Amino acid sequence: MKNSALFQNWGRFKKGMDPESIQLAFANHLEYSLSKDQYTATLRDMYTSLALSIRDRLVERWIRTQEVYYEQDVKRVYYLSAEYLMGRVMTNNLINLGMYEQTVEAMNAVHVDFKSILEQEPDMGLGNGGLGRLAACFLDSMATLSIPAYGYGIRYEFGIFDQEIRGLEQVECPENWLQYGNPWEIARPEKTQRVRFQGRVEHVRQPDGSIRAEWVDTNDVIGVAYDTPINGYANETTNTLRLWSARASKEFDLEYFQHGDYMKAVEEKNRSETISKVLYPNDQVYQGRELRLKQQYFFVSCSIQDIIRRYLVNHDDFDQFAAKNAIHMNDTHPSLAVAELMRLLVDEYNLAWEKAWEITTKTCAYTNHTLLAEALEKWQVSMFENLLPRPLEIIYEINKRFLRQVSLRYPENPDKMKQLSLIGEGEEKRVRMAHLAIVGSHSVNGVAALHSRLLMERELNHFYQMFPERFNNKTNGVTPRRWLAAANPGLARLISSTIGEGWVTDLFQLEKLAEKASNQGFIEQWRDVKQENKEDFAALVRDMTGEIINPESIFDFQVKRIHEYKRQTLNILHVVYRWLSLKRGEARDYAPRTFFFGGKAAPGYYMAKLIIKFICHVADMINKDPQTNDLLKVIFLPNYRVSLAERIFPASDVSEQISTAGYEASGTSNMKFAMNGALTVGTADGANVEIREAVGDDNIFIFGLNAEEAAELGPRYNARDYLGDQVLEHVLSHISRGLFNPEDPALFHPLSDMLLGRDKYLNLADFHAYVQCQEQVDALYKDQMEWTKKCILNVARMGFFSSDRTISEYNKDIWKAEPVTVTRGEGKTPDAQGGGDCGGDQ
């Protein structure tokens, strides 16, 4: 069929990039895929038809990419992540395909509002925050750099919840992103994997005298693959994001149904499909923790089985497995990959333990994303015994052999055994998932220079002493295609017209902008772009919240997950301090400023939800004050997500990155803000340290304690030592006596008690330095020429913070996969009977 005249005649319709071909494809899908015409089609129908038209243009590249990978028997990178915050993908796909302008022209010609179509796409919100957004950036960079790569995760039916603000507090609503289907994905019902749970393990003696473990009487779940194409920028590479959806191994019990027990007839189906129902169920209860563990094993087991299946298409044994595969664990959620790869190699493919372990450790690598001890997952052994008896046996065996190494290395230090063991002792034994990932990997990396140093010196020091060669740093980056070219087209056009378009794939070329930073004409053009973005955002805020804001004011943003260590509390304390100073008539030379907050609190995180409530109560009072609202406004932006972030970063003047030093692993919003010309107000934490090194001390506002000072102060910190300011004392007094909630004066007592008690995040210790820093911002903003110069220099020096650079380092130092140039042409797909798939193994 591929060489037939019929196929060739359809070529222009399916692959043409000109406006006429796009119109033809759009009309065809509207009529034949959706059975709609110009009179009955809704905006959502038009979005779906256009998405299918764009996907058509990806499919040939997609199939050819997989064919090339098989033909050349390449080494493949498998990125395992529980989160993928992909956001909306239409604009990104159009930019990477080089057909954005043609598509806008095509839609305009048929009188379809392209912007309205874009708004129909739901965010693919399969993540909670930076971890998932980083994974999305990495997929984009791997494809752009032509690295043979696959993402693996879970196709959550309900992603991160939709956040509404009702009664001045967060209310969580289901986020049903699949309500109208997903035109970008292709279901692979023939691509299934069986995942075992519960049951028991029998150890059976084989004819040769060896003992083989058999995991029997299990309750099985089927994983069904759904694939999304990930195309590179301006090349032919199209990689795959494969997400697994859970299905029951037995869909329906007719016997129960015939006897009238209709609920029992579908009980197994409902129980199984719960696994991929929702992102991060509440783990405050046992059932929620159990479901999270099932989710992690489910997607890991599906993925490892799929990796082995694909490898065996071209290989008859496992001698080349580590040379042909790199499995990367994005945080601890996929760390069961170590145990599952061992289980499959030993139990299913009869490899000797030593051989299987050598393969596993050479294949697996682990990225740590946290400095918070509570974020390093530890699962109850009793839960493991019930759900995953055979993987638990594997983990015990790994631990036994590892502790022998430890005892040989440290014969005079028995405490090392406890510190390094994969099983944590205590009131209840727990499996330490980070320990499993470290022991089973050949590489362990942090995500910023400071973070990696603190891991080696503090949190993971015992492992660093044991395996110093495994530890390295890979500072995070973000993709300039999404976060500058797509999100900020006005600035992207100005940059391209000034220095050319090479920066899109080589962000270091932005350095050429530095020579324009003092050019008055260029500065005025830059300011025009920023002002237009701010006016657009002000209109969006009016539509979202009803608030009228001044686009001439400083747009000051803190948008990220709500967490005590990120210190939204410090920010809102300063806002109240500023408001009271204005009310007292103190001669503070404040510039008009709008403070924006955005972010979601985990449903079970009481203090985070209280912080949101406090911000909303403060905003409700301050925004109604006629004495100050020309100089000060506070906006909480509901339902912060990728598509909203794409509007925020281009409009930003100030980026708040104010975590307690030594707590933020890296951050990526700090990079996105700076890449769009915002100036950073931040602590010397995470990647802020490297941003300061890149942009220079004069072009960033760094304040407060550094990581060493914060760690030293913590044990002896007394919040009351840092008062001594009448206005600050009034701020805390007003919170305590209920100024912002007179109907319930005690509502925010937990917040004031935390601030004046054992506040591990040292808010008051950094408060006065933060106030002084913000006054420097006010002073600088009044000199718009100097302010804009610093903004330009920030963008000019963002080259290091491209995810292309990050992925290049991962590949050079860890994965060692050769980039593969994919060209159009004929290829032979591996035979499906041999383990490959029709369509080049999508």
Secondary structure as the mmCIF struct_conf table of DSSP 4:
data_model
#
loop_
_struct_conf.conf_type_id
_struct_conf.id
_struct_conf.beg_label_comp_id
_struct_conf.beg_label_asym_id
_struct_conf.beg_label_seq_id
_struct_conf.end_label_comp_id
_struct_conf.end_label_asym_id
_struct_conf.end_label_seq_id
TURN_TY1_P TURN_TY1_P1 LYS A 2 ASN A 3
BEND BEND1 SER A 4 SER A 4
HELX_RH_AL_P HELX_RH_AL_P1 ALA A 5 ASN A 9
TURN_TY1_P TURN_TY1_P2 TRP A 10 TRP A 10
HELX_RH_AL_P HELX_RH_AL_P2 GLY A 11 LYS A 15
BEND BEND2 ASP A 18 ASP A 18
HELX_RH_AL_P HELX_RH_AL_P3 PRO A 19 ASN A 28
HELX_RH_PI_P HELX_RH_PI_P1 HIS A 29 SER A 33
TURN_TY1_P TURN_TY1_P3 LEU A 34 LEU A 34
TURN_TY1_P TURN_TY1_P4 GLN A 38 THR A 40
HELX_RH_AL_P HELX_RH_AL_P4 LEU A 43 GLU A 71
TURN_TY1_P TURN_TY1_P5 GLN A 72 ASP A 73
STRN STRN1 ARG A 76 LEU A 80
BEND BEND3 ALA A 82 ALA A 82
STRN STRN2 TYR A 84 GLY A 87
HELX_RH_AL_P HELX_RH_AL_P5 MET A 90 LEU A 97
TURN_TY1_P TURN_TY1_P6 GLY A 98 GLY A 98
HELX_RH_AL_P HELX_RH_AL_P6 TYR A 100 ALA A 109
TURN_TY1_P TURN_TY1_P7 VAL A 110 HIS A 111
HELX_RH_AL_P HELX_RH_AL_P7 PHE A 114 LEU A 118
TURN_TY1_P TURN_TY1_P8 GLU A 119 GLN A 120
BEND BEND4 GLU A 121 GLU A 121
HELX_LH_PP_P HELX_LH_PP_P1 PRO A 122 ASP A 123
STRN STRN3 MET A 124 LEU A 126
BEND BEND5 GLY A 127 GLY A 129
HELX_RH_AL_P HELX_RH_AL_P8 GLY A 130 THR A 144
TURN_TY1_P TURN_TY1_P9 LEU A 145 SER A 146
STRN STRN4 ALA A 149 ILE A 154
BEND BEND6 GLU A 157 GLU A 157
STRN STRN5 PHE A 158 PHE A 158
BEND BEND7 ILE A 160 ILE A 160
HELX_LH_PP_P HELX_LH_PP_P2 PHE A 161 PHE A 161
STRN STRN6 ASP A 162 ARG A 166
TURN_TY1_P TURN_TY1_P10 GLY A 167 LEU A 168
STRN STRN7 GLU A 169 CYS A 173
TURN_TY1_P TURN_TY1_P11 TRP A 177 TYR A 180
TURN_TY1_P TURN_TY1_P12 PRO A 183 TRP A 184
STRN STRN8 ILE A 186 PHE A 197
BEND BEND8 GLN A 198 GLN A 198
STRN STRN9 ARG A 200 ARG A 205
TURN_TY1_P TURN_TY1_P13 PRO A 207 ASP A 208
BEND BEND9 GLY A 209 GLY A 209
STRN STRN10 ILE A 211 VAL A 216
BEND BEND10 ASP A 217 ASP A 217
STRN STRN11 ASN A 219 ASN A 231
HELX_LH_PP_P HELX_LH_PP_P3 GLY A 232 GLY A 232
TURN_TY1_P TURN_TY1_P14 TYR A 233 ALA A 234
BEND BEND11 ASN A 235 GLU A 236
STRN STRN12 THR A 238 ALA A 248
BEND BEND12 SER A 249 LYS A 250
HELX_RH_AL_P HELX_RH_AL_P9 LEU A 254 GLN A 258
TURN_TY1_P TURN_TY1_P15 HIS A 259 GLY A 260
HELX_RH_AL_P HELX_RH_AL_P10 TYR A 262 ALA A 265
TURN_TY1_P TURN_TY1_P16 VAL A 266 VAL A 266
HELX_RH_AL_P HELX_RH_AL_P11 GLU A 267 GLU A 273
HELX_RH_3T_P HELX_RH_3T_P1 THR A 274 SER A 276
TURN_TY1_P TURN_TY1_P17 LYS A 277 LYS A 277
STRN STRN13 VAL A 278 VAL A 278
BEND BEND13 LEU A 279 TYR A 280
TURN_TY1_P TURN_TY1_P18 ASP A 283 GLN A 284
BEND BEND14 VAL A 285 VAL A 285
HELX_RH_AL_P HELX_RH_AL_P12 TYR A 286 TYR A 311
TURN_TY1_P TURN_TY1_P19 LEU A 312 ASN A 314
BEND BEND15 ASP A 316 PHE A 318
TURN_TY1_P TURN_TY1_P20 ASP A 319 GLN A 320
HELX_RH_AL_P HELX_RH_AL_P13 PHE A 321 LYS A 324
STRN STRN14 ASN A 325 ASN A 330
BEND BEND16 ASP A 331 THR A 332
TURN_TY1_P TURN_TY1_P21 HIS A 333 SER A 335
HELX_RH_AL_P HELX_RH_AL_P14 LEU A 336 ARG A 343
HELX_RH_PI_P HELX_RH_PI_P2 LEU A 344 GLU A 348
BEND BEND17 TYR A 349 TYR A 349
HELX_RH_AL_P HELX_RH_AL_P15 TRP A 353 THR A 363
STRN STRN15 CYS A 364 THR A 367
HELX_RH_3T_P HELX_RH_3T_P2 ALA A 373 ALA A 375
BEND BEND18 LEU A 376 LEU A 376
STRN STRN16 LYS A 378 GLN A 380
HELX_RH_AL_P HELX_RH_AL_P16 VAL A 381 LEU A 387
HELX_RH_AL_P HELX_RH_AL_P17 PRO A 389 ARG A 409
TURN_TY1_P TURN_TY1_P22 PRO A 411 GLU A 412
TURN_TY1_P TURN_TY1_P23 PRO A 414 PRO A 414
HELX_RH_AL_P HELX_RH_AL_P18 ASP A 415 LEU A 420
BEND BEND19 LEU A 422 LEU A 422
STRN STRN17 ILE A 423 GLY A 424
BEND BEND20 GLY A 426 GLU A 428
STRN STRN18 ARG A 430 ARG A 432
HELX_RH_AL_P HELX_RH_AL_P19 MET A 433 VAL A 439
TURN_TY1_P TURN_TY1_P24 GLY A 440 GLY A 440
BEND BEND21 HIS A 442 HIS A 442
STRN STRN19 VAL A 444 GLY A 446
BEND BEND22 VAL A 447 ALA A 448
HELX_RH_AL_P HELX_RH_AL_P20 ALA A 449 LEU A 454
HELX_RH_PI_P HELX_RH_PI_P3 LEU A 455 GLU A 459
TURN_TY1_P TURN_TY1_P25 LEU A 460 LEU A 460
HELX_RH_AL_P HELX_RH_AL_P21 ASN A 461 MET A 466
HELX_RH_3T_P HELX_RH_3T_P3 PRO A 468 ARG A 470
STRN STRN20 PHE A 471 ASN A 473
STRN STRN21 VAL A 478 VAL A 478
HELX_RH_AL_P HELX_RH_AL_P22 PRO A 480 PRO A 480
HELX_RH_PI_P HELX_RH_PI_P4 ARG A 481 ALA A 486
TURN_TY1_P TURN_TY1_P26 ALA A 487 ALA A 487
HELX_RH_AL_P HELX_RH_AL_P23 PRO A 489 ILE A 499
BEND BEND23 GLU A 501 GLU A 501
HELX_RH_3T_P HELX_RH_3T_P4 GLY A 502 VAL A 504
TURN_TY1_P TURN_TY1_P27 THR A 505 THR A 505
HELX_RH_3T_P HELX_RH_3T_P5 LEU A 507 LYS A 516
TURN_TY1_P TURN_TY1_P28 ALA A 517 SER A 518
HELX_RH_AL_P HELX_RH_AL_P24 GLN A 520 THR A 545
TURN_TY1_P TURN_TY1_P29 PRO A 551 GLU A 552
BEND BEND24 SER A 553 SER A 553
STRN STRN22 ILE A 554 VAL A 559
BEND BEND25 LYS A 560 LYS A 560
HELX_RH_3T_P HELX_RH_3T_P6 GLU A 564 LYS A 566
TURN_TY1_P TURN_TY1_P30 ARG A 567 ARG A 567
HELX_RH_AL_P HELX_RH_AL_P25 GLN A 568 LYS A 583
TURN_TY1_P TURN_TY1_P31 ARG A 584 GLY A 585
HELX_LH_PP_P HELX_LH_PP_P4 TYR A 590 PRO A 592
STRN STRN23 ARG A 593 GLY A 598
TURN_TY1_P TURN_TY1_P32 PRO A 603 GLY A 604
HELX_RH_AL_P HELX_RH_AL_P26 TYR A 606 ILE A 622
TURN_TY1_P TURN_TY1_P33 ASN A 623 LYS A 624
TURN_TY1_P TURN_TY1_P34 PRO A 626 LEU A 631
STRN STRN24 LEU A 632 LEU A 637
BEND BEND26 PRO A 638 ASN A 639
HELX_RH_AL_P HELX_RH_AL_P27 VAL A 642 ALA A 651
BEND BEND27 ASP A 653 ASP A 653
STRN STRN25 VAL A 654 GLN A 657
HELX_LH_PP_P HELX_LH_PP_P5 SER A 659 THR A 660
TURN_TY1_P TURN_TY1_P35 ALA A 661 TYR A 663
BEND BEND28 THR A 668 THR A 668
HELX_RH_AL_P HELX_RH_AL_P28 SER A 669 MET A 675
TURN_TY1_P TURN_TY1_P36 ASN A 676 GLY A 677
HELX_LH_PP_P HELX_LH_PP_P6 ALA A 678 ALA A 678
STRN STRN26 LEU A 679 GLY A 682
BEND BEND29 ALA A 684 ALA A 684
TURN_TY1_P TURN_TY1_P37 GLY A 686 ALA A 687
HELX_RH_AL_P HELX_RH_AL_P29 ASN A 688 VAL A 695
HELX_RH_3T_P HELX_RH_3T_P7 ASP A 697 ASN A 699
BEND BEND30 ILE A 700 ILE A 700
STRN STRN27 PHE A 701 ILE A 702
BEND BEND31 GLY A 704 GLY A 704
HELX_RH_AL_P HELX_RH_AL_P30 ALA A 707 LEU A 713
HELX_RH_3T_P HELX_RH_3T_P8 GLY A 714 ARG A 716
HELX_RH_3T_P HELX_RH_3T_P9 ALA A 719 TYR A 722
HELX_RH_AL_P HELX_RH_AL_P31 GLN A 726 ARG A 737
TURN_TY1_P TURN_TY1_P38 GLY A 738 PHE A 740
TURN_TY1_P TURN_TY1_P39 PRO A 742 GLU A 743
BEND BEND32 ASP A 744 ASP A 744
TURN_TY1_P TURN_TY1_P40 PRO A 745 PHE A 748
HELX_RH_AL_P HELX_RH_AL_P32 HIS A 749 LEU A 756
BEND BEND33 GLY A 757 GLY A 757
TURN_TY1_P TURN_TY1_P41 LYS A 760 TYR A 761
TURN_TY1_P TURN_TY1_P42 ASN A 763 ASN A 763
HELX_RH_3T_P HELX_RH_3T_P10 LEU A 764 ASP A 766
HELX_RH_AL_P HELX_RH_AL_P33 PHE A 767 TYR A 781
TURN_TY1_P TURN_TY1_P43 LYS A 782 LYS A 782
BEND BEND34 ASP A 783 ASP A 783
HELX_RH_AL_P HELX_RH_AL_P34 GLN A 784 ALA A 796
TURN_TY1_P TURN_TY1_P44 ARG A 797 ARG A 797
HELX_RH_3T_P HELX_RH_3T_P11 GLY A 799 PHE A 801
STRN STRN28 SER A 802 SER A 802
HELX_RH_AL_P HELX_RH_AL_P35 SER A 803 TYR A 810
HELX_RH_PI_P HELX_RH_PI_P5 ASN A 811 TRP A 815
HELX_LH_PP_P HELX_LH_PP_P7 ALA A 817 PRO A 819
BEND BEND35 ARG A 824 GLY A 825
HELX_LH_PP_P HELX_LH_PP_P8 THR A 829 ASP A 831
HELX_RH_3T_P HELX_RH_3T_P12 ALA A 832 GLY A 834
TURN_TY1_P TURN_TY1_P45 GLY A 835 GLY A 835
TURN_TY1_P TURN_TY1_P46 CYS A 838 GLY A 840
#
